[in-house]
Amino acid sequence: MRTQKLNNDCNQLKDEPDNNRRQFLKTGISACALLALPLATTKSFANVLSPNERSLAFLNLHTGERTQSTYWAEGQYIPEALQTIRNVLRDHRSGDLHTMDTELFNLLHLLHSRLGAKQEFHVISAYRSQKTNAMLAGRSDGVAKQSLHTQGKAIDIRLPGHQLTDLRAAALSLKVGGVGYYPKSDFIHIDTGRTRSWGG
């Protein structure tokens, strides 16, 4: 509702008298700019969204492990929480661990907030070792040989209580990173690479 109101206010600028326009510019131009500009990096919006703390909750569908962790608070990342999340998002086939991109966490946090979600993310795949990725790429043309999963920069998820189409639309609306749509397998892919999308 607030976003819609700001959009309406921005659209009405051209119809306002000059004095009203100047007043609006003084009080609301930054909000309009935030809505109009693409979100180039997660750093540019995560601080605006969550100035106090950021949390994430995951259920790994392969291992049954879950975590609900506040990974950022008081202006800094929390190493213990990052380690806990890293463990849940490990390569479930090999058990290998890898540092996960904190910008991916910020992207997921924003996505969760934008949807007003309460449920935890269900994780189909997060980190993949090179060996695991090569095995999967050999089985399917849908797996990139140089996948960002192997760098801890990608995750495949679904979100209970939300249609996959809505999850995809919300991810695309952020205009950040990659968004892949896999309706037959009931998940979307999100990564912190260049802005792009596929599937449908």
SERO-365000 format. One record per residue: residue number from 1; y negated, x negated, z negated of N, C-alpha, C in turn; residue in three letters. Coordinates in nm, 3 decimals. Layout:
BEGIN
REC    i       ny       nx       nz      cay      cax      caz       cy       cx       cz   aa
REC  NUM        Y        X        Z        Y        X        Z        Y        X        Z  ALA
...
END
This chain:
BEGIN
REC    i       ny       nx       nz      cay      cax      caz       cy       cx       cz   aa
REC    1    0.120   -0.083    0.000    0.000    0.000    0.000   -0.126   -0.087    0.000  MET
REC    2   -0.125   -0.193   -0.083   -0.243   -0.278   -0.089   -0.264   -0.349    0.044  ARG
REC    3   -0.151   -0.397    0.105   -0.161   -0.464    0.233   -0.214   -0.370    0.339  THR
REC    4   -0.166   -0.244    0.340   -0.213   -0.147    0.438   -0.363   -0.121    0.421  GLN
REC    5   -0.408   -0.111    0.295   -0.550   -0.088    0.270   -0.635   -0.204    0.322  LYS
REC    6   -0.588   -0.327    0.297   -0.662   -0.443    0.345   -0.667   -0.447    0.496  LEU
REC    7   -0.556   -0.410    0.560   -0.554   -0.406    0.706   -0.653   -0.303    0.757  ASN
REC    8   -0.656   -0.185    0.693   -0.748   -0.080    0.734   -0.893   -0.126    0.717  ASN
REC    9   -0.921   -0.192    0.603   -1.057   -0.241    0.578   -1.098   -0.342    0.683  ASP
REC   10   -1.003   -0.431    0.718   -1.034   -0.532    0.819   -1.064   -0.467    0.954  CYS
REC   11   -0.985   -0.364    0.989   -1.004   -0.297    1.117   -1.135   -0.218    1.122  ASN
REC   12   -1.184   -0.176    1.005   -1.305   -0.095    1.001   -1.433   -0.178    1.007  GLN
REC   13   -1.421   -0.310    1.002   -1.540   -0.395    1.000   -1.634   -0.368    1.116  LEU
REC   14   -1.577   -0.351    1.235   -1.662   -0.337    1.353   -1.740   -0.207    1.352  LYS
REC   15   -1.700   -0.108    1.270   -1.767    0.022    1.265   -1.867    0.034    1.151  ASP
REC   16   -1.874   -0.069    1.064   -1.959   -0.061    0.946   -2.103   -0.102    0.980  GLU
REC   17   -2.203   -0.045    0.912   -2.341   -0.094    0.925   -2.349   -0.238    0.880  PRO
REC   18   -2.455   -0.309    0.925   -2.467   -0.451    0.898   -2.467   -0.484    0.749  ASP
REC   19   -2.542   -0.405    0.669   -2.549   -0.438    0.526   -2.413   -0.418    0.458  ASN
REC   20   -2.340   -0.314    0.497   -2.207   -0.294    0.440   -2.112   -0.404    0.486  ASN
REC   21   -2.130   -0.446    0.609   -2.044   -0.553    0.661   -2.065   -0.681    0.583  ARG
REC   22   -2.191   -0.714    0.554   -2.218   -0.835    0.477   -2.156   -0.828    0.338  ARG
REC   23   -2.164   -0.712    0.275   -2.104   -0.695    0.143   -1.953   -0.713    0.150  GLN
REC   24   -1.893   -0.655    0.254   -1.748   -0.668    0.269   -1.709   -0.814    0.288  PHE
REC   25   -1.789   -0.884    0.370   -1.758   -1.024    0.395   -1.762   -1.106    0.267  LEU
REC   26   -1.855   -1.071    0.178   -1.866   -1.144    0.053   -1.744   -1.124   -0.036  LYS
REC   27   -1.688   -1.004   -0.031   -1.584   -0.970   -0.127   -1.443   -0.972   -0.071  THR
REC   28   -1.430   -0.953    0.062   -1.294   -0.935    0.113   -1.250   -1.020    0.229  GLY
REC   29   -1.333   -1.112    0.276   -1.297   -1.185    0.396   -1.176   -1.274    0.376  ILE
REC   30   -1.161   -1.331    0.257   -1.046   -1.419    0.234   -0.916   -1.341    0.242  SER
REC   31   -0.917   -1.216    0.195   -0.796   -1.135    0.202   -0.760   -1.103    0.346  ALA
REC   32   -0.861   -1.071    0.429   -0.837   -1.042    0.570   -0.783   -1.166    0.641  CYS
REC   33   -0.839   -1.280    0.609   -0.793   -1.404    0.672   -0.648   -1.431    0.637  ALA
REC   34   -0.611   -1.406    0.515   -0.473   -1.428    0.472   -0.378   -1.339    0.549  LEU
REC   35   -0.419   -1.216    0.576   -0.334   -1.124    0.651   -0.327   -1.161    0.798  LEU
REC   36   -0.436   -1.210    0.853   -0.443   -1.233    0.997   -0.377   -1.362    1.041  ALA
REC   37   -0.381   -1.466    0.957   -0.332   -1.595    1.000   -0.182   -1.607    0.979  LEU
REC   38   -0.112   -1.673    1.073    0.031   -1.699    1.052    0.050   -1.786    0.929  PRO
REC   39    0.162   -1.768    0.863    0.193   -1.849    0.745    0.262   -1.976    0.792  LEU
REC   40    0.186   -2.082    0.807    0.237   -2.202    0.872    0.342   -2.275    0.788  ALA
REC   41    0.323   -2.277    0.657    0.420   -2.343    0.570    0.436   -2.260    0.444  THR
REC   42    0.550   -2.272    0.381    0.571   -2.197    0.258    0.477   -2.245    0.149  THR
REC   43    0.432   -2.368    0.154    0.338   -2.417    0.054    0.210   -2.335    0.056  LYS
REC   44    0.174   -2.284    0.174    0.047   -2.215    0.187    0.046   -2.077    0.125  SER
REC   45    0.164   -2.017    0.102    0.162   -1.883    0.046    0.235   -1.870   -0.087  PHE
REC   46    0.323   -1.963   -0.119    0.400   -1.948   -0.242    0.311   -1.954   -0.365  ALA
REC   47    0.212   -2.042   -0.365    0.123   -2.052   -0.480    0.039   -1.926   -0.496  ASN
REC   48   -0.002   -1.867   -0.385   -0.080   -1.744   -0.390    0.006   -1.630   -0.445  VAL
REC   49    0.130   -1.626   -0.403    0.218   -1.517   -0.445    0.258   -1.528   -0.591  LEU
REC   50    0.296   -1.646   -0.634    0.352   -1.663   -0.768    0.283   -1.777   -0.841  SER
REC   51    0.168   -1.753   -0.899    0.094   -1.860   -0.965    0.157   -1.905   -1.097  PRO
REC   52    0.243   -1.822   -1.155    0.297   -1.856   -1.287    0.438   -1.913   -1.282  ASN
REC   53    0.529   -1.840   -1.218    0.666   -1.890   -1.208    0.737   -1.825   -1.089  GLU
REC   54    0.842   -1.892   -1.045    0.923   -1.842   -0.934    1.070   -1.849   -0.974  ARG
REC   55    1.140   -1.739   -0.947    1.282   -1.730   -0.982    1.364   -1.685   -0.863  SER
REC   56    1.492   -1.720   -0.866    1.586   -1.676   -0.765    1.721   -1.647   -0.830  LEU
REC   57    1.793   -1.553   -0.772    1.928   -1.521   -0.818    2.022   -1.519   -0.699  ALA
REC   58    2.137   -1.583   -0.713    2.235   -1.593   -0.606    2.375   -1.557   -0.656  PHE
REC   59    2.454   -1.499   -0.567    2.597   -1.484   -0.587    2.664   -1.550   -0.467  LEU
REC   60    2.744   -1.653   -0.491    2.820   -1.717   -0.385    2.945   -1.634   -0.361  ASN
REC   61    2.954   -1.573   -0.244    3.064   -1.481   -0.217    3.199   -1.550   -0.204  LEU
REC   62    3.199   -1.680   -0.184    3.325   -1.753   -0.168    3.381   -1.801   -0.301  HIS
REC   63    3.294   -1.837   -0.393    3.341   -1.891   -0.521    3.328   -1.791   -0.635  THR
REC   64    3.248   -1.688   -0.616    3.223   -1.591   -0.723    3.122   -1.640   -0.824  GLY
REC   65    3.065   -1.759   -0.803    2.967   -1.814   -0.896    2.830   -1.751   -0.869  GLU
REC   66    2.756   -1.738   -0.976    2.621   -1.682   -0.963    2.526   -1.756   -1.055  ARG
REC   67    2.399   -1.745   -1.020    2.294   -1.802   -1.104    2.169   -1.718   -1.092  THR
REC   68    2.095   -1.709   -1.200    1.961   -1.652   -1.200    1.873   -1.756   -1.267  GLN
REC   69    1.788   -1.821   -1.189    1.715   -1.937   -1.239    1.567   -1.931   -1.206  SER
REC   70    1.484   -1.966   -1.304    1.343   -1.990   -1.278    1.333   -2.137   -1.237  THR
REC   71    1.306   -2.159   -1.109    1.310   -2.296   -1.055    1.173   -2.363   -1.048  TYR
REC   72    1.067   -2.284   -1.073    0.930   -2.337   -1.067    0.847   -2.267   -1.173  TRP
REC   73    0.775   -2.343   -1.255    0.689   -2.285   -1.358    0.584   -2.386   -1.398  ALA
REC   74    0.468   -2.334   -1.437    0.357   -2.417   -1.484    0.324   -2.529   -1.385  GLU
REC   75    0.328   -2.493   -1.256    0.284   -2.586   -1.153    0.383   -2.691   -1.110  GLY
REC   76    0.510   -2.679   -1.152    0.607   -2.781   -1.110    0.748   -2.724   -1.102  GLN
REC   77    0.830   -2.793   -1.022    0.970   -2.755   -1.010    1.047   -2.799   -1.134  TYR
REC   78    1.150   -2.724   -1.166    1.230   -2.751   -1.286    1.362   -2.814   -1.243  ILE
REC   79    1.381   -2.944   -1.267    1.499   -3.015   -1.218    1.633   -2.951   -1.258  PRO
REC   80    1.643   -2.906   -1.383    1.769   -2.848   -1.429    1.803   -2.721   -1.350  GLU
REC   81    1.703   -2.640   -1.322    1.725   -2.518   -1.246    1.763   -2.550   -1.101  ALA
REC   82    1.696   -2.649   -1.042    1.728   -2.689   -0.906    1.872   -2.738   -0.897  LEU
REC   83    1.917   -2.810   -0.999    2.055   -2.859   -1.002    2.153   -2.743   -1.013  GLN
REC   84    2.122   -2.645   -1.095    2.210   -2.529   -1.110    2.223   -2.453   -0.978  THR
REC   85    2.111   -2.431   -0.911    2.114   -2.362   -0.782    2.189   -2.445   -0.680  ILE
REC   86    2.163   -2.575   -0.680    2.230   -2.665   -0.587    2.382   -2.656   -0.601  ARG
REC   87    2.429   -2.645   -0.722    2.573   -2.636   -0.745    2.631   -2.507   -0.689  ASN
REC   88    2.562   -2.397   -0.708    2.611   -2.268   -0.658    2.608   -2.264   -0.504  VAL
REC   89    2.513   -2.338   -0.444    2.497   -2.337   -0.299    2.571   -2.451   -0.230  LEU
REC   90    2.660   -2.518   -0.301    2.733   -2.631   -0.243    2.827   -2.586   -0.131  ARG
REC   91    2.879   -2.682   -0.058    2.981   -2.656    0.044    3.108   -2.610   -0.028  ASP
REC   92    3.141   -2.483   -0.015    3.254   -2.430   -0.091    3.389   -2.479   -0.038  HIS
REC   93    3.389   -2.530    0.084    3.515   -2.580    0.142    3.548   -2.720    0.090  ARG
REC   94    3.446   -2.806    0.084    3.470   -2.944    0.043    3.429   -2.973   -0.101  SER
REC   95    3.342   -2.889   -0.154    3.287   -2.914   -0.287    3.169   -3.009   -0.286  GLY
REC   96    3.130   -3.055   -0.168    3.019   -3.149   -0.157    2.886   -3.083   -0.196  ASP
REC   97    2.803   -3.162   -0.265    2.670   -3.118   -0.306    2.565   -3.187   -0.220  LEU
REC   98    2.450   -3.123   -0.210    2.338   -3.182   -0.137    2.209   -3.125   -0.193  HIS
REC   99    2.104   -3.204   -0.192    1.973   -3.154   -0.234    1.929   -3.043   -0.141  THR
REC  100    1.887   -2.930   -0.197    1.839   -2.819   -0.117    1.687   -2.826   -0.105  MET
REC  101    1.638   -2.788    0.011    1.494   -2.790    0.038    1.424   -2.687   -0.052  ASP
REC  102    1.331   -2.733   -0.133    1.260   -2.639   -0.221    1.174   -2.541   -0.142  THR
REC  103    1.135   -2.579   -0.019    1.060   -2.484    0.063    1.147   -2.367    0.106  GLU
REC  104    1.277   -2.388    0.116    1.369   -2.278    0.143    1.370   -2.182    0.025  LEU
REC  105    1.368   -2.235   -0.096    1.363   -2.151   -0.215    1.234   -2.069   -0.218  PHE
REC  106    1.122   -2.133   -0.184    0.995   -2.061   -0.182    0.996   -1.949   -0.078  ASN
REC  107    1.057   -1.976    0.036    1.068   -1.875    0.141    1.153   -1.757    0.094  LEU
REC  108    1.264   -1.786    0.029    1.351   -1.680   -0.023    1.281   -1.601   -0.133  LEU
REC  109    1.208   -1.671   -0.217    1.136   -1.604   -0.325    1.034   -1.506   -0.269  HIS
REC  110    0.961   -1.550   -0.168    0.862   -1.462   -0.105    0.929   -1.344   -0.037  LEU
REC  111    1.039   -1.369    0.031    1.113   -1.262    0.098    1.160   -1.157   -0.003  LEU
REC  112    1.215   -1.202   -0.112    1.263   -1.113   -0.218    1.148   -1.029   -0.274  HIS
REC  113    1.035   -1.093   -0.296    0.918   -1.023   -0.350    0.861   -0.924   -0.249  SER
REC  114    0.855   -0.964   -0.124    0.800   -0.876   -0.021    0.881   -0.748   -0.008  ARG
REC  115    1.011   -0.757   -0.027    1.098   -0.639   -0.019    1.100   -0.560   -0.149  LEU
REC  116    1.041   -0.614   -0.255    1.047   -0.548   -0.385    1.190   -0.539   -0.437  GLY
REC  117    1.270   -0.639   -0.403    1.413   -0.637   -0.433    1.441   -0.666   -0.581  ALA
REC  118    1.551   -0.610   -0.628    1.596   -0.633   -0.766    1.729   -0.706   -0.770  LYS
REC  119    1.807   -0.695   -0.663    1.940   -0.752   -0.659    1.936   -0.901   -0.623  GLN
REC  120    2.045   -0.970   -0.654    2.059   -1.111   -0.619    2.095   -1.125   -0.471  GLU
REC  121    2.060   -1.238   -0.414    2.103   -1.269   -0.278    2.252   -1.297   -0.278  PHE
REC  122    2.324   -1.239   -0.181    2.464   -1.273   -0.159    2.469   -1.385   -0.055  HIS
REC  123    2.533   -1.494   -0.090    2.534   -1.614   -0.006    2.665   -1.625    0.070  VAL
REC  124    2.654   -1.628    0.203    2.769   -1.650    0.288    2.788   -1.798    0.313  ILE
REC  125    2.678   -1.867    0.338    2.683   -2.012    0.361    2.548   -2.072    0.328  SER
REC  126    2.551   -2.186    0.260    2.427   -2.259    0.232    2.447   -2.402    0.281  ALA
REC  127    2.463   -2.497    0.189    2.487   -2.634    0.235    2.625   -2.644    0.300  TYR
REC  128    2.631   -2.722    0.408    2.758   -2.757    0.472    2.761   -2.907    0.494  ARG
REC  129    2.871   -2.968    0.460    2.889   -3.110    0.491    2.902   -3.125    0.643  SER
REC  130    2.881   -3.247    0.692    2.896   -3.272    0.834    3.037   -3.239    0.882  GLN
REC  131    3.135   -3.269    0.799    3.274   -3.241    0.835    3.299   -3.092    0.847  LYS
REC  132    3.250   -3.015    0.750    3.266   -2.870    0.754    3.194   -2.812    0.875  THR
REC  133    3.073   -2.859    0.900    2.996   -2.805    1.012    3.064   -2.836    1.146  ASN
REC  134    3.118   -2.956    1.159    3.188   -2.993    1.281    3.310   -2.904    1.303  ALA
REC  135    3.381   -2.875    1.195    3.497   -2.786    1.204    3.456   -2.647    1.250  MET
REC  136    3.349   -2.593    1.192    3.302   -2.460    1.228    3.247   -2.457    1.370  LEU
REC  137    3.176   -2.562    1.410    3.122   -2.569    1.545    3.233   -2.575    1.649  ALA
REC  138    3.346   -2.636    1.611    3.461   -2.641    1.701    3.526   -2.506    1.721  GLY
REC  139    3.506   -2.417    1.625    3.567   -2.284    1.633    3.476   -2.180    1.697  ARG
REC  140    3.345   -2.204    1.692    3.250   -2.101    1.737    3.130   -2.163    1.807  SER
REC  141    3.088   -2.099    1.916    2.967   -2.142    1.986    2.842   -2.105    1.906  ASP
REC  142    2.857   -2.021    1.806    2.743   -1.976    1.727    2.702   -2.072    1.617  GLY
REC  143    2.772   -2.184    1.605    2.739   -2.284    1.501    2.680   -2.407    1.568  VAL
REC  144    2.558   -2.441    1.532    2.490   -2.557    1.591    2.554   -2.687    1.543  ALA
REC  145    2.571   -2.779    1.634    2.631   -2.908    1.597    2.539   -2.987    1.505  LYS
REC  146    2.408   -2.968    1.519    2.311   -3.033    1.432    2.245   -2.929    1.341  GLN
REC  147    2.326   -2.852    1.275    2.278   -2.740    1.193    2.192   -2.787    1.077  SER
REC  148    2.088   -2.708    1.049    2.004   -2.736    0.932    2.078   -2.710    0.802  LEU
REC  149    2.193   -2.643    0.808    2.277   -2.627    0.689    2.318   -2.764    0.635  HIS
REC  150    2.338   -2.861    0.724    2.383   -2.994    0.681    2.273   -3.074    0.614  THR
REC  151    2.150   -3.023    0.622    2.036   -3.089    0.556    1.987   -3.012    0.434  GLN
REC  152    2.057   -2.907    0.398    2.013   -2.826    0.284    1.888   -2.746    0.313  GLY
REC  153    1.866   -2.714    0.442    1.745   -2.643    0.483    1.774   -2.505    0.540  LYS
REC  154    1.895   -2.455    0.521    1.931   -2.324    0.578    2.027   -2.250    0.486  ALA
REC  155    2.025   -2.119    0.499    2.113   -2.035    0.419    2.143   -1.906    0.495  ILE
REC  156    2.265   -1.856    0.481    2.305   -1.728    0.540    2.323   -1.629    0.426  ASP
REC  157    2.254   -1.515    0.435    2.248   -1.424    0.321    2.254   -1.278    0.364  ILE
REC  158    2.283   -1.195    0.267    2.256   -1.051    0.274    2.196   -1.012    0.139  ARG
REC  159    2.139   -0.893    0.131    2.072   -0.851    0.007    2.111   -0.708   -0.025  LEU
REC  160    2.197   -0.687   -0.125    2.239   -0.552   -0.160    2.121   -0.460   -0.186  PRO
REC  161    2.134   -0.336   -0.139    2.028   -0.238   -0.156    1.929   -0.237   -0.043  GLY
REC  162    1.946   -0.328    0.054    1.855   -0.336    0.167    1.934   -0.348    0.296  HIS
REC  163    1.895   -0.267    0.395    1.959   -0.275    0.526    1.934   -0.412    0.587  GLN
REC  164    2.032   -0.460    0.662    2.019   -0.590    0.725    1.899   -0.593    0.821  LEU
REC  165    1.873   -0.482    0.887    1.758   -0.474    0.978    1.627   -0.491    0.901  THR
REC  166    1.620   -0.435    0.781    1.498   -0.448    0.699    1.482   -0.591    0.649  ASP
REC  167    1.594   -0.653    0.611    1.590   -0.793    0.565    1.543   -0.883    0.678  LEU
REC  168    1.594   -0.860    0.797    1.553   -0.939    0.914    1.404   -0.918    0.944  ARG
REC  169    1.361   -0.791    0.944    1.221   -0.761    0.976    1.127   -0.829    0.876  ALA
REC  170    1.164   -0.827    0.749    1.080   -0.890    0.647    1.075   -1.041    0.667  ALA
REC  171    1.190   -1.100    0.701    1.194   -1.245    0.725    1.109   -1.282    0.846  ALA
REC  172    1.119   -1.203    0.952    1.039   -1.230    1.072    0.890   -1.215    1.045  LEU
REC  173    0.854   -1.122    0.957    0.712   -1.097    0.929    0.645   -1.216    0.861  SER
REC  174    0.723   -1.304    0.801    0.666   -1.421    0.734    0.620   -1.526    0.835  LEU
REC  175    0.677   -1.521    0.956    0.639   -1.614    1.063    0.656   -1.760    1.021  LYS
REC  176    0.764   -1.787    0.950    0.793   -1.922    0.904    0.941   -1.951    0.926  VAL
REC  177    0.972   -2.066    0.983    1.110   -2.108    0.996    1.192   -2.027    1.094  GLY
REC  178    1.324   -2.047    1.087    1.416   -1.979    1.177    1.479   -1.857    1.113  GLY
REC  179    1.496   -1.752    1.193    1.561   -1.629    1.147    1.667   -1.591    1.249  VAL
REC  180    1.792   -1.594    1.208    1.902   -1.553    1.294    1.961   -1.423    1.244  GLY
REC  181    2.001   -1.337    1.338    2.050   -1.202    1.304    2.195   -1.190    1.349  TYR
REC  182    2.284   -1.161    1.253    2.427   -1.152    1.280    2.482   -1.019    1.225  TYR
REC  183    2.452   -0.909    1.293    2.493   -0.778    1.240    2.644   -0.758    1.231  PRO
REC  184    2.720   -0.818    1.321    2.866   -0.802    1.316    2.925   -0.866    1.191  LYS
REC  185    2.864   -0.974    1.147    2.910   -1.042    1.025    2.828   -1.003    0.902  SER
REC  186    2.729   -0.918    0.921    2.648   -0.862    0.812    2.573   -0.969    0.734  ASP
REC  187    2.500   -1.055    0.805    2.412   -1.148    0.736    2.299   -1.191    0.829  PHE
REC  188    2.194   -1.246    0.767    2.091   -1.315    0.844    2.087   -1.461    0.801  ILE
REC  189    2.046   -1.544    0.893    2.028   -1.686    0.869    1.879   -1.712    0.851  HIS
REC  190    1.844   -1.793    0.752    1.705   -1.833    0.729    1.703   -1.984    0.713  ILE
REC  191    1.605   -2.049    0.777    1.591   -2.192    0.758    1.444   -2.232    0.759  ASP
REC  192    1.419   -2.358    0.726    1.281   -2.409    0.719    1.248   -2.497    0.839  THR
REC  193    1.318   -2.479    0.947    1.286   -2.550    1.070    1.166   -2.488    1.139  GLY
REC  194    1.152   -2.515    1.269    1.040   -2.459    1.344    1.054   -2.307    1.351  ARG
REC  195    0.944   -2.240    1.374    0.943   -2.094    1.379    1.011   -2.046    1.507  THR
REC  196    1.119   -1.965    1.490    1.195   -1.913    1.603    1.286   -1.803    1.551  ARG
REC  197    1.348   -1.730    1.642    1.443   -1.625    1.601    1.545   -1.607    1.711  SER
REC  198    1.659   -1.551    1.674    1.767   -1.525    1.771    1.856   -1.414    1.717  TRP
REC  199    1.940   -1.363    1.805    2.030   -1.253    1.768    1.964   -1.119    1.787  GLY
REC  200    2.043   -1.014    1.789    1.984   -0.883    1.806    2.081   -0.785    1.868  GLY
END
